[in-house]
Amino acid sequence: MDEQAVKRIQSDPNYIKLVAERKSFGWTLAIITLVIYYGYIALVAFAPGVIATPVSGAITIGIIIGAAIIVASIVLTGIYVSRANSHYDELTKAIVNAAAMGGK
Amino acid sequence: MTRLIKSSLLAATLTLAASAAYAVDAPAPAAAAIDWNAVSIFAVFVLLTLGITYWAARRTRTAKDFYAAGGGITGFQNGLAIAGDYMSAASFLGISALVYTSGYYGLIYSIGFLVGWPIIMFLMAEPLRNLGRYTFADVASYRLQATPIRAMAATGTLVTVAFYLIAQMVGAGQLIELLFGLPYLLAVVLVGVLMIIYVTFGGMIATTWVQIIKAGLLLVGATAMAIGVLATFGFDFNALLAKAIEVHPQHGKIMLPGAAVANPISAISLGMALMFGTAGLPHILMRFFTVGSAKEARKSVFWATTFIGYFYILTFIIGFGAIVMVGPNAIYHVGGDIAKGLLGGGNMPAIHLAHAVGGDLMKGFIAAVAFATILAVVSGLTLSGASAVSHDLYASVFRHGRVDEAAEVRASRITTVVLGIVAIVLGVLFEKINVAFMVGLAFAVAASANFPVLLLSMLWKGLTTRGAFIGGFVGLICAVVLTVFSPGIWVAVLGLSKEGAWFPYTSPAIFSMPLAFLCCWFFSITDKSAAANRERAAFDAQYVRSQTGIGAEKAAAH
């Protein structure tokens, strides 16, 4: 890609939109993941008694949180994929097409 | 007596980084008789995978085929292969054993291993796929100087691969000796030779399919075991837990986080190593180049996260099932005495549980799958090490890119054979050494050297060659040095005095990883050279490609 093509893509409104949206969405989800995980580690490290507190029968808060983090990891990646597959891929397609036209 | 030592080593090997935290009993297993169920099922696996290797070898014509399976793997297949790379024998036997001995503590590990995946998805998967060709060094050196950056990345790769590989080889030898009744040396040689055949002839295509088949078998086997356990309790999870608390020697304490709370800094540091180490494991990163597009890369991570998360839920059920069905059952203990340890050592709960729920056939199946798991994981590791040598060191650093594809692939194949022989030799040398720290060290190095450089090279315009080179090496050296001076190695492995072990924590990542980022940043912003300015200026073009995929590698047409 030459410098002009790069400049042209950088000024493409679709590109600006794609980068801004993906950046904020990706980092938001990443920070949610970090908060969930390090919140959990902090709980384990500083309040181990809470982890072992029974909720229903022998099932404890720790087991529910643990299972919830596993499910949340899957759901969060799923949310990212579904948004990326529909929204980001459309924008990318438009950018690629525009770049191909501009190059000719 | 040697058996006793070996079985305790096996326990140590397959257990994870902080295994020092829980003591493993080391009973002598009964004289190992050859388990024909396990041997036959494994033989079928070997024949099948050799068939696949033959098929893959005929399709492996170019460097792209060899390193990246031609870029033609789908997202679903790759997700399964990634999960296969990740669900090592250490995960399966080690974590279920950890749950068996310490209850809830095991789940903390599982979660640490899983949460790296969402991070990879949100920040790395797409740019990785769009920028890379065969190794993660391709991405890190995209706009930086090839020679120093590839040398650094190859060093990080080889160190990570070496530690991981030694742990797997020693574990393989001991596991096979115990489960199949084969001598240690023969077992290690068998693993080494099969791995060389898969990788040299079949390259990434064979390695990927071996991994996919094994992942499928492991998921099916673990699912069957978990269902068997739950069925025993009328599918009442609560009843299983209640019974486990009743029969476990520690009773209600198994629901506490256990040893993890000994020191909060250790807990956080280990959490960092597990989470970010995943994002810096070279054999995992390499898998992102086997798919055809950023879209498939995303799907890979989703499927990998799903399978791995599901698998860890299974290991938790299996561990608790073993507490109830193996723990109080005399036939699984040395001399039929539950006061003595488990037959075969501390990592055997899952294997004995297979017998408890499904008899000899199930046990044979699970043992064969455990062997297949090690074989598949060492193949992936070796391919990644060989690629670092041939693609990064030989082709770029020594020949400065003046080498044709055929010569590069030849170099890779020769390296595979050499690495395979080295792995066998190391497996023999380390037979009697406690290698439990090595997987943890591999994750720490990956988190402290590979991950910071890779992430910054993709996302931060300011990164320069000087910053990346110094930051990467500082992270690597810091991680290794701190690990050596921790009690886990200094005292437990090297047998030196406690006073010498001045680093008190389980994992170095909480110090080494931020230090690496700091050095990358500091030595970049103070770099006023003309080359550094060119590298910063080149970021825009790299960023456009990483976001849109314009100019990225396409899948090979077959």
Interface residues (C-beta under 8 A of the other chain):
Chain A: M1 E3 V6 I9 Q10 Y15 L18 V19 R22 G26 W27 L29 A30 T33 L34 I36 Y37 Y38 Y40 I41 A42 V44 A45 F46 P48 G49 I51 A52 P54 S56 G57 A58 I59 T60 G62 I63 G66 A67 I69 I70 V71 S73 I74 L76 T77 G78 Y80 V81 A84 N85 D89 T92 I95 V96 A99
Chain B: Y104 L107 I108 S110 I111 G112 L114 V115 W117 P118 I119 M121 F122 L123 E126 F237 N238 L241 A242 A244 I245 G252 M255 L256 P257 A260 V261 P264 A267 I268 G271 M275 K295 R298 K299 V301 F302 T305 T306 G309 Y312 I313 F316 D540 A541 Y543 V544 R545 Q547 T548 G549 I550 G551
